[in-house]
């Protein structure tokens, strides 16, 4: 892609697992960068076609949504949402149910997009985005935007109050341990997810 600057990679967040809620927000920033890269990739394919840069960008998007995003969703489903399950706040409980459903729908949209991204990463003459790929990408991007807003504005602040320092240390350690566990490549996951 002939931009004045290369497409961005992924940098480690400024916070660590000892601050689990700050880490979750940092992950959202990474999600947004990956979604922006996905959109820029599709726009570039439309105007310039497929080249080495599009293969690299597709690899970056695949890496994030194949590895880091599922771990982030698991963090929320194991630590954040259960902390609020007994809340007397019915709208908060409804928001959590919607967020859980969002995770399932995100996985469906990702499955629809993944094949195109694999072709863009692996094939020299990969096809340009078709209507189905564009639709899946738009739905994926839109769903994440709404999802992140609810988590950061409503759910994370409420969940944070459920943990004392020891509880925060425990969930941070569990989040970190999941990322250090061997994965199908036989090595530990990258630190940032």
Secondary structure as GFF3:
##gff-version 3
##sequence-region A 1 193
A	DSSP	alpha_helix	20	48	.	.	.	ID=ss1
A	DSSP	alpha_helix	52	63	.	.	.	ID=ss2
A	DSSP	pi_helix	64	68	.	.	.	ID=ss3
A	DSSP	alpha_helix	69	75	.	.	.	ID=ss4
A	DSSP	pi_helix	76	80	.	.	.	ID=ss5
A	DSSP	alpha_helix	81	83	.	.	.	ID=ss6
A	DSSP	alpha_helix	90	122	.	.	.	ID=ss7
A	DSSP	alpha_helix	131	150	.	.	.	ID=ss8
A	DSSP	pi_helix	151	155	.	.	.	ID=ss9
A	DSSP	alpha_helix	156	160	.	.	.	ID=ss10
A	DSSP	alpha_helix	165	180	.	.	.	ID=ss11
###
